[in-house]
Amino acid sequence: MRLRFVPVGVRRYYHAMSSNKLRAEVLALPAEERAELAHALLESLHEEADPRAEAAWIEELDRRAQAVADGTAKLVDWEEARERITARLKARR
C-alpha cells in the first residue's frame, strides 16, 4: 500500500489510498495471501476477551459435551434445527 504525505493545518497525516483501490489490489492477491489478510483483519476487530466469559463458555461447552456423551442431551438432526432457526428468524421480522 502506498501512502501519500498530506499536510493538514499545522499537523501532517499520512493518507492511505482510497478503499476502492485498496479493495481492488487486495482482491488481486493470491488466495492464500487474501486469506491471511482476512484473518488479520478479523483478529483486529476482536477486543481483549473477558476471562470470566471465556471460562463460562468453556464450562458450558464441557457441560454440553458431557450431556452428549452421557446420552442425556436431546439431539436433533440438521433439517429440524434449520427449520426451527428459520421459524424463529421469520417470527422476529
DSSP file (Angstrom, degrees, kcal/mol; ACC not computed):
  #  RESIDUE AA STRUCTURE BP1 BP2  ACC     N-H-->O    O-->H-N    N-H-->O    O-->H-N    TCO  KAPPA ALPHA  PHI   PSI    X-CA   Y-CA   Z-CA
    1    1 A M              0   0    0      0, 0.0     2,-0.4     0, 0.0    21,-0.0   0.000 360.0 360.0 360.0 130.2    0.0    0.0    0.0
    2    2 A R        -     0   0    0      2,-0.0    15,-0.6     0, 0.0     2,-0.4  -0.738 360.0-154.6 -92.2 139.6    1.4    3.4   -1.0
    3    3 A L  E     -A   16   0A   0     -2,-0.4     2,-0.4    13,-0.1    13,-0.2  -0.898   1.7-150.9-112.6 143.1    1.0    6.3    1.4
    4    4 A R  E     -A   15   0A   0     11,-2.1    11,-2.6    -2,-0.4     2,-0.7  -0.879  19.9-122.2-110.2 146.5    0.9   10.0    0.4
    5    5 A F  E     -A   14   0A   0     -2,-0.4     9,-0.2     9,-0.2     7,-0.0  -0.785  33.5-177.2 -87.3 118.3    2.1   12.8    2.6
    6    6 A V  E     -A   13   0A   0      7,-2.4     7,-2.0    -2,-0.7     2,-0.3  -0.951  18.2-143.1-122.8 112.4   -0.8   15.2    3.1
    7    7 A P  E     -A   12   0A   0      0, 0.0     2,-0.4     0, 0.0     5,-0.2  -0.576  18.1-175.8 -73.7 133.7   -0.4   18.4    5.1
    8    8 A V  E >   -A   11   0A   0      3,-2.1     3,-0.8    -2,-0.3    -2,-0.0  -0.933  56.7 -56.9-131.3 107.0   -3.4   19.3    7.2
    9    9 A G  T 3  S-     0   0    0     -2,-0.4    -1,-0.1     1,-0.3     0, 0.0  -0.338 112.6 -28.4  58.3-137.4   -3.2   22.6    9.0
   10   10 A V  T 3  S+     0   0    0     -3,-0.1    -1,-0.3     2,-0.0     2,-0.1   0.813 130.9  72.5 -79.0 -31.9   -0.1   22.5   11.3
   11   11 A R  E <  S-A    8   0A   0     -3,-0.8    -3,-2.1    -4,-0.1     2,-0.4  -0.483  73.3-144.7 -83.8 156.1   -0.3   18.7   11.7
   12   12 A R  E     -A    7   0A   0     -5,-0.2     2,-0.3    -2,-0.1    -2,-0.0  -0.973  15.4-171.7-123.6 137.6    0.7   16.3    9.0
   13   13 A Y  E     -A    6   0A   0     -7,-2.0    -7,-2.4    -2,-0.4     2,-0.6  -0.899  25.8-122.8-125.5 152.7   -1.0   13.0    8.3
   14   14 A Y  E     -A    5   0A   0     -2,-0.3     2,-0.6    -9,-0.2    -9,-0.2  -0.864  29.3-152.8 -91.3 127.2   -0.3   10.1    6.0
   15   15 A H  E     -A    4   0A   0    -11,-2.6   -11,-2.1    -2,-0.6     3,-0.1  -0.899   6.9-143.7-106.9 123.6   -3.3    9.5    3.8
   16   16 A A  E     -A    3   0A   0     -2,-0.6   -13,-0.1   -13,-0.2     3,-0.1  -0.338  31.7 -85.7 -80.1 164.3   -3.8    6.0    2.5
   17   17 A M        -     0   0    0    -15,-0.6    -1,-0.2     1,-0.1   -14,-0.0  -0.162  62.4 -76.1 -62.3 164.3   -5.2    5.1   -0.9
   18   18 A S     >  -     0   0    0      1,-0.1     4,-2.5    -3,-0.1     5,-0.2  -0.227  38.9-117.9 -62.8 154.0   -9.0    5.0   -1.4
   19   19 A S  H  > S+     0   0    0      1,-0.2     4,-2.9     2,-0.2     5,-0.2   0.848 114.2  56.0 -63.9 -33.1  -10.8    2.0    0.0
   20   20 A N  H  > S+     0   0    0      2,-0.2     4,-2.2     1,-0.2    -1,-0.2   0.917 110.1  44.0 -65.3 -41.9  -11.9    1.1   -3.5
   21   21 A K  H  > S+     0   0    0      2,-0.2     4,-2.3     1,-0.2    -2,-0.2   0.916 114.4  50.0 -68.3 -42.2   -8.4    1.0   -4.8
   22   22 A L  H  X S+     0   0    0     -4,-2.5     4,-2.7     2,-0.2     5,-0.2   0.934 110.3  50.4 -60.1 -46.5   -7.2   -0.9   -1.8
   23   23 A R  H  X S+     0   0    0     -4,-2.9     4,-2.7     1,-0.2    -1,-0.2   0.917 110.3  50.1 -57.8 -45.1  -10.0   -3.4   -2.2
   24   24 A A  H  X S+     0   0    0     -4,-2.2     4,-0.9     1,-0.2    -1,-0.2   0.905 112.4  46.7 -62.0 -41.9   -9.1   -4.0   -5.8
   25   25 A E  H  < S+     0   0    0     -4,-2.3     4,-0.4     2,-0.2     3,-0.4   0.898 112.8  49.2 -68.2 -39.5   -5.4   -4.5   -5.0
   26   26 A V  H >< S+     0   0    0     -4,-2.7     3,-1.6     1,-0.2    -2,-0.2   0.919 108.2  53.4 -65.5 -42.6   -6.3   -6.9   -2.2
   27   27 A L  H 3< S+     0   0    0     -4,-2.7    -1,-0.2     1,-0.3    -2,-0.2   0.712 102.4  60.3 -66.1 -18.8   -8.6   -8.9   -4.4
   28   28 A A  T 3< S+     0   0    0     -4,-0.9    -1,-0.3    -3,-0.4    -2,-0.2   0.587  86.0 100.6 -82.8 -10.6   -5.8   -9.3   -6.9
   29   29 A L  S <  S-     0   0    0     -3,-1.6    -3,-0.0    -4,-0.4     5,-0.0  -0.307  89.3 -88.7 -69.8 157.4   -3.6  -11.1   -4.4
   30   30 A P     >  -     0   0    0      0, 0.0     4,-2.3     0, 0.0     3,-0.4  -0.313  42.8-107.1 -62.0 154.1   -3.3  -14.9   -4.4
   31   31 A A  H  > S+     0   0    0      1,-0.2     4,-2.6     2,-0.2     5,-0.2   0.862 117.9  53.7 -53.6 -43.2   -6.0  -16.7   -2.4
   32   32 A E  H  > S+     0   0    0      1,-0.2     4,-2.1     2,-0.2    -1,-0.2   0.907 110.4  46.5 -63.1 -41.2   -3.6  -17.7    0.4
   33   33 A E  H  > S+     0   0    0     -3,-0.4     4,-2.4     2,-0.2    -1,-0.2   0.887 111.7  51.5 -67.9 -38.3   -2.5  -14.1    0.9
   34   34 A R  H  X S+     0   0    0     -4,-2.3     4,-2.9     2,-0.2    -2,-0.2   0.905 109.5  50.9 -62.8 -40.6   -6.1  -12.8    0.9
   35   35 A A  H  X S+     0   0    0     -4,-2.6     4,-2.4    -5,-0.2    -2,-0.2   0.915 110.3  48.7 -64.1 -42.5   -7.0  -15.4    3.5
   36   36 A E  H  X S+     0   0    0     -4,-2.1     4,-2.3     2,-0.2    -1,-0.2   0.915 113.5  47.2 -62.5 -42.6   -4.0  -14.3    5.7
   37   37 A L  H  X S+     0   0    0     -4,-2.4     4,-2.6     2,-0.2    -2,-0.2   0.912 110.9  51.3 -65.9 -42.8   -5.1  -10.7    5.4
   38   38 A A  H  X S+     0   0    0     -4,-2.9     4,-2.6     1,-0.2     5,-0.2   0.912 110.4  49.8 -60.4 -42.5   -8.7  -11.5    6.1
   39   39 A H  H  X S+     0   0    0     -4,-2.4     4,-2.6     1,-0.2    -2,-0.2   0.934 111.0  48.6 -62.0 -46.1   -7.7  -13.4    9.2
   40   40 A A  H  X S+     0   0    0     -4,-2.3     4,-1.7     1,-0.2    -2,-0.2   0.897 112.0  49.5 -62.1 -40.5   -5.5  -10.5   10.4
   41   41 A L  H  X S+     0   0    0     -4,-2.6     4,-0.7     2,-0.2    -1,-0.2   0.924 111.8  47.8 -65.2 -44.3   -8.4   -8.0    9.7
   42   42 A L  H >X S+     0   0    0     -4,-2.6     3,-1.2     1,-0.2     4,-0.6   0.914 110.4  52.2 -63.0 -42.0  -10.9  -10.1   11.6
   43   43 A E  H >< S+     0   0    0     -4,-2.6     3,-1.0     1,-0.3    -1,-0.2   0.856 102.6  60.0 -61.7 -34.1   -8.5  -10.5   14.5
   44   44 A S  H 3< S+     0   0    0     -4,-1.7    -1,-0.3     1,-0.2    -2,-0.2   0.701  99.5  57.9 -68.9 -17.2   -8.1   -6.8   14.7
   45   45 A L  H << S+     0   0    0     -3,-1.2     2,-0.4    -4,-0.7    -1,-0.2   0.672  87.1  93.5 -84.6 -18.1  -11.8   -6.4   15.3
   46   46 A H    <<  -     0   0    0     -3,-1.0     2,-0.1    -4,-0.6     3,-0.1  -0.600  65.8-147.0 -82.4 131.2  -11.7   -8.5   18.5
   47   47 A E        -     0   0    0     -2,-0.4     3,-0.1     1,-0.2     2,-0.1  -0.410  45.5 -66.7 -83.5 169.4  -11.3   -6.8   21.8
   48   48 A E        -     0   0    0     -2,-0.1    -1,-0.2     1,-0.1     2,-0.1  -0.363  62.6-113.1 -56.6 130.3   -9.5   -8.4   24.7
   49   49 A A        -     0   0    0      1,-0.1    -1,-0.1    -3,-0.1     3,-0.1  -0.421  21.7-117.6 -70.5 139.9  -11.6  -11.4   25.8
   50   50 A D     >  -     0   0    0      1,-0.2     4,-2.6    -2,-0.1     3,-0.2  -0.695  20.3-146.5 -74.4 116.9  -13.2  -11.3   29.2
   51   51 A P  H  > S+     0   0    0      0, 0.0     4,-2.3     0, 0.0    -1,-0.2   0.836  97.4  52.7 -58.5 -32.9  -11.5  -14.2   31.1
   52   52 A R  H  > S+     0   0    0      2,-0.2     4,-2.1     1,-0.2     5,-0.1   0.909 110.7  46.3 -68.9 -41.0  -14.7  -14.8   33.0
   53   53 A A  H  > S+     0   0    0     -3,-0.2     4,-2.4     2,-0.2    -1,-0.2   0.914 112.8  50.1 -66.6 -42.1  -16.8  -15.0   29.9
   54   54 A E  H  X S+     0   0    0     -4,-2.6     4,-2.2     1,-0.2    -2,-0.2   0.917 111.3  48.5 -62.5 -42.8  -14.3  -17.3   28.2
   55   55 A A  H  X S+     0   0    0     -4,-2.3     4,-2.4    -5,-0.2    -1,-0.2   0.885 110.4  52.1 -63.5 -39.1  -14.2  -19.6   31.3
   56   56 A A  H  X S+     0   0    0     -4,-2.1     4,-2.4     2,-0.2    -2,-0.2   0.895 109.2  49.5 -65.4 -40.2  -18.1  -19.6   31.3
   57   57 A W  H  X S+     0   0    0     -4,-2.4     4,-2.7     2,-0.2    -2,-0.2   0.915 110.9  49.4 -65.3 -41.8  -18.1  -20.6   27.6
   58   58 A I  H  X S+     0   0    0     -4,-2.2     4,-2.5     2,-0.2    -2,-0.2   0.915 111.4  49.8 -62.8 -42.2  -15.6  -23.4   28.2
   59   59 A E  H  X S+     0   0    0     -4,-2.4     4,-2.4     2,-0.2    -2,-0.2   0.912 111.9  48.1 -61.6 -43.2  -17.7  -24.6   31.1
   60   60 A E  H  X S+     0   0    0     -4,-2.4     4,-2.5     2,-0.2    -2,-0.2   0.909 111.5  49.4 -65.4 -42.3  -20.9  -24.6   29.0
   61   61 A L  H  X S+     0   0    0     -4,-2.7     4,-2.7     1,-0.2    -2,-0.2   0.910 111.5  49.3 -63.2 -41.6  -19.2  -26.5   26.2
   62   62 A D  H  X S+     0   0    0     -4,-2.5     4,-2.4    -5,-0.2    -2,-0.2   0.914 110.9  50.5 -62.0 -42.5  -17.9  -29.1   28.6
   63   63 A R  H  X S+     0   0    0     -4,-2.4     4,-2.1     2,-0.2    -2,-0.2   0.919 113.1  45.4 -61.7 -44.5  -21.4  -29.4   30.1
   64   64 A R  H  X S+     0   0    0     -4,-2.5     4,-2.0     2,-0.2    -2,-0.2   0.908 112.1  50.6 -67.2 -42.0  -22.9  -29.9   26.7
   65   65 A A  H  X S+     0   0    0     -4,-2.7     4,-2.5     1,-0.2    -1,-0.2   0.899 110.7  50.2 -62.5 -39.4  -20.3  -32.4   25.5
   66   66 A Q  H  X S+     0   0    0     -4,-2.4     4,-2.8     2,-0.2     6,-0.2   0.896 107.6  53.4 -65.7 -39.9  -20.8  -34.4   28.7
   67   67 A A  H  X>S+     0   0    0     -4,-2.1     5,-1.7     2,-0.2     6,-1.6   0.882 110.7  47.0 -62.8 -38.1  -24.6  -34.4   28.1
   68   68 A V  H ><5S+     0   0    0     -4,-2.0     3,-0.5     4,-0.2    -2,-0.2   0.936 113.6  47.9 -66.7 -45.9  -24.0  -35.8   24.6
   69   69 A A  H 3<5S+     0   0    0     -4,-2.5    -2,-0.2     1,-0.2    -1,-0.2   0.876 113.2  48.0 -62.7 -37.8  -21.5  -38.4   26.0
   70   70 A D  H 3<5S-     0   0    0     -4,-2.8    -1,-0.2    -5,-0.2    -2,-0.2   0.653 110.5-121.7 -76.4 -15.8  -23.9  -39.4   28.8
   71   71 A G  T <<5S+     0   0    0     -4,-0.9    -3,-0.2    -3,-0.5    -4,-0.1   0.621  84.3 112.0  82.6  13.4  -26.8  -39.7   26.3
   72   72 A T      < +     0   0    0     -5,-1.7     2,-0.2    -6,-0.2    -4,-0.2   0.547  48.5  98.1 -95.6  -8.1  -28.9  -37.1   28.3
   73   73 A A  S    S-     0   0    0     -6,-1.6     2,-0.9    -7,-0.1    -9,-0.0  -0.576  75.5-128.6 -79.6 141.5  -28.8  -34.4   25.6
   74   74 A K        -     0   0    0     -2,-0.2     2,-0.3     2,-0.0    -2,-0.1  -0.815  32.3-162.1 -89.7 109.2  -31.8  -34.1   23.3
   75   75 A L        -     0   0    0     -2,-0.9     2,-0.3    -7,-0.1     0, 0.0  -0.676   9.3-168.5 -95.3 145.7  -30.2  -34.2   19.8
   76   76 A V        -     0   0    0     -2,-0.3     2,-0.1     2,-0.0    -2,-0.0  -0.959  24.8-112.3-128.6 150.6  -32.0  -33.0   16.7
   77   77 A D     >  -     0   0    0     -2,-0.3     4,-2.3     1,-0.1     3,-0.2  -0.338  35.0-103.8 -77.8 166.2  -30.9  -33.5   13.1
   78   78 A W  H  > S+     0   0    0      1,-0.2     4,-3.1     2,-0.2     5,-0.2   0.871 117.5  57.0 -59.9 -41.1  -29.8  -30.6   10.9
   79   79 A E  H  > S+     0   0    0      1,-0.2     4,-2.2     2,-0.2    -1,-0.2   0.929 110.5  44.1 -58.6 -45.9  -33.1  -30.4    8.9
   80   80 A E  H  > S+     0   0    0      2,-0.2     4,-2.3    -3,-0.2    -1,-0.2   0.913 114.0  50.2 -65.3 -41.9  -35.1  -29.9   12.1
   81   81 A A  H  X S+     0   0    0     -4,-2.3     4,-2.5     1,-0.2    -2,-0.2   0.920 110.5  49.9 -62.1 -43.4  -32.6  -27.5   13.6
   82   82 A R  H  X S+     0   0    0     -4,-3.1     4,-2.7     1,-0.2    -1,-0.2   0.899 109.5  51.3 -63.1 -40.7  -32.7  -25.4   10.4
   83   83 A E  H  X S+     0   0    0     -4,-2.2     4,-2.4    -5,-0.2    -1,-0.2   0.914 111.2  48.0 -62.5 -42.7  -36.5  -25.3   10.3
   84   84 A R  H  X S+     0   0    0     -4,-2.3     4,-2.4     2,-0.2    -2,-0.2   0.925 112.8  47.8 -63.2 -44.7  -36.5  -24.1   13.9
   85   85 A I  H  X S+     0   0    0     -4,-2.5     4,-2.4     1,-0.2    -2,-0.2   0.933 112.4  49.1 -62.1 -46.5  -33.9  -21.4   13.2
   86   86 A T  H  X S+     0   0    0     -4,-2.7     4,-2.4     1,-0.2    -1,-0.2   0.908 111.0  50.2 -60.1 -43.5  -35.8  -20.3   10.1
   87   87 A A  H  X S+     0   0    0     -4,-2.4     4,-2.1     1,-0.2    -1,-0.2   0.908 110.9  49.0 -63.5 -42.0  -39.1  -20.1   12.0
   88   88 A R  H  X S+     0   0    0     -4,-2.4     4,-1.2     2,-0.2    -2,-0.2   0.904 111.7  49.0 -64.6 -41.0  -37.5  -18.0   14.8
   89   89 A L  H  X S+     0   0    0     -4,-2.4     4,-0.7     1,-0.2     3,-0.4   0.911 111.6  48.8 -65.7 -41.3  -35.9  -15.6   12.4
   90   90 A K  H >< S+     0   0    0     -4,-2.4     3,-0.8     1,-0.2    -1,-0.2   0.878 107.5  56.0 -64.8 -37.2  -39.2  -15.2   10.5
   91   91 A A  H 3< S+     0   0    0     -4,-2.1    -1,-0.2     1,-0.2    -2,-0.2   0.784 102.6  56.6 -66.3 -26.9  -41.1  -14.6   13.8
   92   92 A R  H 3<        0   0    0     -4,-1.2    -1,-0.2    -3,-0.4    -2,-0.2   0.708 360.0 360.0 -76.5 -20.2  -38.7  -11.7   14.6
   93   93 A R    <<        0   0    0     -3,-0.8    -1,-0.2    -4,-0.7    -2,-0.2   0.472 360.0 360.0 -78.7 360.0  -39.5   -9.8   11.4
